[in-house]
Structures are given as structure tokens and as C-alpha cells.
């Protein structure tokens, strides 16, 4: 009986990618970006990255040495 229940509850739908069609289209439309803010370490005020605004309006950070947690945007 357990096998029958598992077979009935198992999804037959294909798994979907985490990237949606809309997200893929937006990436294709990203033609150019401009840095709009510095990303600074909150404690040392060292520049750890830049915040870019793409022609699509998307805001994307670009990190110098990997993403940081304790930051401010200036």
C-alpha cells in the first residue's frame, strides 16, 4: 500500500530551471552599465565593490574580492 501511495504522490511534471524565461531575456537585453555608487566596508570604509545600473534598470553589485556582508553604499 505504501508503494502505491508514493507512486501516486510523486510528481510527473518536469523539473523547472531556477532561471526564468523573463530573467534570461533581461540578461540578453543588458547592453551597457554605469557605476552609480561605491560599495564600502562599513567598518574600514575601504572600497569593496561598485554598484552598477544596467540599461534595463537592473542594479548589480560588482565585488573586488567576493561578496561582503557588512557594507554601505555611497
Secondary structure, DSSP 8 states (H G I E B T S, - for coil): -HHHHHHHHS--S----SS-HHHHHHHHH---EEEEEEEEETTT--EEEEEEEETTS-EEEEESSS--SSEEE-
